[in-house]
């Protein structure tokens, strides 16, 4: 049997698309192997957000060929869409597929028979059709793509060029897919998109309506919002999550990028720090136990030391859980590369390290708020290297517990007992229920007010 392996770089949406690619290949008679093993074909689904992702792609091609020098290497995703000819020149790459073509890997493998790299990539203006993607074949948690593309054209971002204009999955498709996933024993569905809050704009509906439809028309136990822009995090979405009786997870990832209004304006973001803080205050007003994740970009052109200190001070004043910190890198075909005020590379890295240190402090402070409390944890199938079972609380704390096979893929009340900074986990003890798991979960203790 022909074998293949996949590797995903980038966002949760990419993971859902890689899963759909794998499912398509398996339906065509291929056998999936781990990326660490020799395979006939390696599929690398790329990201284009930073130059680190570019370098990682080249490294993965090299690693795959070391495992099997005769392997066929398929590179797809955003990097392949933006720079297909450059990717085709990477030694060993067999096939380069754009973001529309990635869902037909099997067909293109049949066409690419010569030794030269085969390139198939539609212009970004032709990326107008919504291509469904969902991580299937996995219990516990599933990533469901409901939106693609972006109309924002922020100064630093290549995503609109890689993904095209914003477009959405039909609401009926999303509801039907979530029903199918719950029938397969999936306990949590993560809604993903490039600009998720823009869902439905092309269909005459909106993201709030989608959430209401899923709550009313499916039995999914957990809905998690992958990421949402601050200008799209409406009051009614926050209230709906607060009133959903634990079905919409109290976990919001809300990109900031900079705590300086000067830099936000240069970035062409659609909010300022006053609006961002107002959204955060509203979130914690209704959901005090919420987890807040934030994207931040360091070293954007024009970011002086004073403006970076504004970002640092702004972040220190917000009770966030964690940061995703990215170091700015010049991306072809963006407006940011034309801006003055270039920040030296060493300064960018120093600022990134400083914000990551701040993130570590907040991760610990957030976790310690809940020590001694009981929170619901959805335990995963895979064990940690030490033999613990792991899972996530509703508000996105990673929890490790002694292994009980009957608790895998169950939502279990867990007493949170100890924070381990080294591994970034909370250790806890399941409050075991009868094997039927029919008993109600114990009342979750009220959280203390957010840290200031």
N, C-alpha and C positions, 0 to 999 in steps of 0.2 A: 504494500500500500504506500502511495506517495505521502510524504510527511511534510509538515510545515510548522513554523514557530512564529510568534508575533512579539513585538515590543512596542509599547506606547510611550510617547513623550508628550508632556503637556497636560491639558485640562481633563476634567471628568467627562466632558463631551467626547473627547478623543477615545476614552476608554470604552464608551458605549459603541462608538463606531468600529473600534478594533474588534470588539466582541461580535458585532454583526458581520464583519469580514470573515472572522474565524468560523462563524456559523455557516456562512455561505460556502466556504471551502469544504467544511465537513459534510455538508449536504451534497457536494460534488464528489465525495469519496475520498477526501484527504483525511489523514490522521494528524491531530495536533500534538506537538511535543513542547516541552519547556524550551525557552530560548537558549538555555545553557547546554542543550544537547545537539548533536549533529542532526541536521534536517535537510531535506531536499530544497526547500524554499524558506526564506526568512522574509517576513513582512514587517517593515519598520514604519510606524505611523508617527509622523513628525509634528513638531511645533515650530513656530517662527517668532515667538515673543522675544527671545534673547539670543545673542550669539552663542551662549552656552549650549542651547538646544541644537544649534548648527553643528558645533564641535562634537556633541554627544552622538549625533547621527553618524558622522564619519567614524567615530570610535566603534559604534555598534556594527557598522558594515565590516570593519576590520576584524572584530571579534567573531562575527558569523563566519567569515571566510577562513579564519583559523580553525574553526570547528569542522567545517566542510569546504575545502577549496573549490569543489565542484558545485556548490550550492548556487541557486538563483536568488538574487537579492532584489526585493521589491521595496522601493521607497515611495511612500505616499504621504498625504496630509498637507499641512500648510506650507512647510518648506518646499515640498515638491511642487505645490501649486504656484508659489511665488518665483522660484528660481529653478525650473525644471532642467534647463540645459546645464546649469552649474552642478546640480545633483547628478545628472547623467554622466558627468566627467569624473565622478568619484570612482576610483578603481574597483571593479567588481560588481558595480550596480548593473543589474539586468533590465529592470523595468522601473520607470518613473510614472506615477499616476497622480493626477490632480484630485481635488476633493470631490468632484462628481464621478470620476472614473474609479475611485477606490473601491466602490461596491461591486465591481465586476472583475476582481482580481483573477478569478479562474479563467474567464474569457480572454483576458489580455495575456495571461501566461501561455495560452495556446497560440496566440498571434506572435509573441516575441520568441522567435526561434533562432535568430541570428546571434552572433557573438557581440554585436554592437548593442548599446543600450537602446531600449525601445521607450519612447516618450509619448504619453497620451495625456493631454492637459487642456481643458476648455478654458477660454478667457474668463476672467472673473465676472464680466458683465453677463455671461451666459449662465452663471450660477444662480438660477432663479427657481429651481424645483426643490421642494423639501424632500430630503432623503432620510427615511426613518432609520433609527438606530436604537438598539437597546441591548444591554448586557443580559444575555439569556443563558440558561443552563446553570445558573448559580442560585442557590437558595440564600436566604438571609436578606441580602441587599441587591438591588438592581438599579443601574443607571439608565434613565429613560430620556432620550433627546426629544424635546418638544419644540425647540426653536433653533434656528441657525442664522448666521449672517449678522451684520451690524450696519446701521446707518449713521453712526456717530462720527467716524473719522477723527478720532483724537490724534493729536500731533505726533505722538510717539508710536502709534499702533499700525501694524500691517494687516490686522485681521479683516477689515472690510475688503481689502484686495485679495485676501486668501479665501474668504468665505462668501463674498457677495453681499447683496442686500438682505435685510431682515425678512425672514419668512418662517411660517409656523406650521406645525402639524395640525390637521383637523381635530377639533375638540373631541368628536366621536371616536377617532382613532386612539387618542390618549386614554379616554375612559375605557375603551375595549381592551387596550393593551394592559392597563393596570389591573383590570379584572382577570386577564389571562395570567399575569404574573402572580397575583394572589392565589389563583387556583394551583399554581406550581409551588406553593408554600413560601413565596417571597414575603417577608415581613416588612421590609422597608423599601420604598421607591424614592430614588433621588432624582428630582426633576432637573435636567441640565439644558443649557443653551449657551450660545455665545453672548447674547444680551437678553437674558431670560425674562426680565420685566417687560420687554417689548412684545412678549408673546401675544398673538392674536391681532396685532395692529393691521395686518394684511387680510384678516378674515372677518373683521367687524366685531371682534370680541376682545377680551383682555385677560391678563394673568389672574386677576382676582376671580373672574368668572370661571376660569379653569380650575382653580383651587376649590371653589364652591362645588363645582360639578363632580370633582373627584371625591369630596367628602360625602356628597349626597348619593352618589351613584356607584360607589365601590366600597368594598370592605377592607381596603388597605389599612393596616394598623399604624404605619408610620409613613408620613410624607416629609421629605427633607428638601429644602430649597438650596440648590448648589451655590448660587451667587446672584446678587441683585444690585443694580446701581442705586445709589442713595436717592436720586431724583425720581426713581420708580418704586421705592419702598413706601407705598401709600399707607395712610392711617388705617384704612379698611383692611389691608393685608395684615398689618400688625394685630389689629383687633380680632380678625378671623383666626389667626394662629393662637392668640390668647384664649379664645372661646372654643377651640376645636377639641377640647377634652383630651389633650395629649396626642392628637393625631398629626398635626403639623408641628414638627420638631422646633423647640425653642433655640434654634441655632441659625444665625444669619451671617452670611459672608458678604460684607458691604465694602467694595473697593473705595479707597480714599485717594491714593497715589501721592498726594502731598498735603501737608498741613499749612501751606502758604497760599494765600489767595492769589498772589502774583504768579506763582508757578502753575496753579490750577488754571488760571486764565491763559497762560502760554501753552499749556497742554490742551486747551480747548475742551476742558471738562464742563459738564452742564450743571454745576452747583458750586457753591463756595463753602468755606468752613462753617459759617453761621448755619447754613441749611443742613450741612452734614451733622453738626452737633444737635440741631433740633430733631433730626431723624433718630439719632442715638438716644436722646432724652425720651422721646416718645416710645421707643422700643422698650427701654427699661422701666418706663412708667407702667406699661401693661404687662411686661414679662420680666420681672426682676431677676429671674434665674437664667436668663438667656445667655448663650454664648455668642460673642461677636468676634468674627474674624475680619481682618482688614488687609487689603493689598496696598503696598507702598512702593514707590519707585524712587530710588536715590540717584543723584547726579544728573538730573535733567538739565539741559542747557539753561544757564541763567541762575541755577541754584547756588547762590552765595552761601557762605558760612552762616550769615545771619538768617537767611531764609530757611536753611536746613534746621537751625535751632528753633525756628517757629514750628516746623513740622514736629520736631522732638517734643517741644512743650505742648503742642496740641494733642499729641498721642498720649503723653503722660497724664493729661487731664481727662482721658476717656477710659471707662472700665472695660476695655477689650479683653478677650481671651488669648488671642494669638495674632501674629503678623505673618503675612507672606511678603517678604522683602525681595525686591528685584533691583539689580543694578542696571541703570540705563545703559543701553548699547545702541549705537547708530544702526538704524534699519533702512535699507534702500527704499526709495519711493515714499518716504514719510516726510512731512513738512518739518519735523524737528531737526533733521540734519542740516537745514538751512539756517537755523537759529544761531545767534551769537552766544557767547558766554559758555563755551565748552568747559566742562569740569574735568580736571585731570583724572586719569584712571585710578591712581592710587588714592585720591580723595574720595572717589565714588565707593571704592571698596571699604575704606575706613568708615564711611557713613553707613554702609550696609551692615558692617559688623556691629556698629553701635546700636542700630535698630534691632538687630537680631538678639543682642544682649537684653534690650528692653523687652522684647517678646518673651524671652525665657523667664524674666521676672514676673511678667503678667500671667504666663501659663501656670507658674507655681502658685501665685496669689489666687488665681481663679480656682484651681483645683482644691486648694486648702480651704476655701470657703465652704466646700461641700463635704469635707471630712467629718465623719460622724453621722451623716445623713444617709437615707436610703433613696436610691434613684433607679429607675428601670434601665436595664442593660440588655441589648440584643447581642447575644453571643455568636461569634463566627465559627465556621467549621474548622479553619486552620488553627493549629496550635503555635504558640511562640516557641523559639528554640529551647527555652527552659522547660517546656511542657505545660505552661499555663494556657488556659483558654482565654481569649480576649474578645472584647466587644466594645461598643460605644453606648454611653448614656444618651438620653434624649438630647441633652445639651452638650454633646460632643466631647465628653471626657473619655479618654481611652482607658479601659479598665481591664486588669488582669486578675484572674481568680483560679483557684484549684480546678482541675479538669473534672467535670461531671458530664459524661457523654449524653445523658438524657436532657441536658440543658442547652445543647447546641441548637441553634436556630429557634431559641425561645427568648421571649422578652421576660426577664427575671428581675425582681427587686433585689438589689445588692447593697449591702452596707459598705460604704466607702470608708476605708480605714487608714490608708497611708499613701502619701505622695512620694513617688520615686523620680527625682529630677534626672537621674542618669538615663532612664529609659523613656521618660515622658509619660508614665502611666500612673494610674491610681490602683493600688491593690485593695481588693474588697472580698467580702464573703457573701455568696448568694444566700438569700433568705429562702430556703428550699420550700417549694410548694408540693402538693400531691402530684403524682405522675400525670393526672389528667390535666393539670394546670387550669382547672376550672375556677379555683378560688380567686377572688379579686385581689389585685395588688394592694399592699399596705399603703396607707395614706403617706404621700411624700411630704416630708417636713418642709415648712416654709423656709426659703432662702433668706439670708441676711441681705440688706440693701447692697447695691453695687458699690465696688470700691471707687473712691474719688481720686 
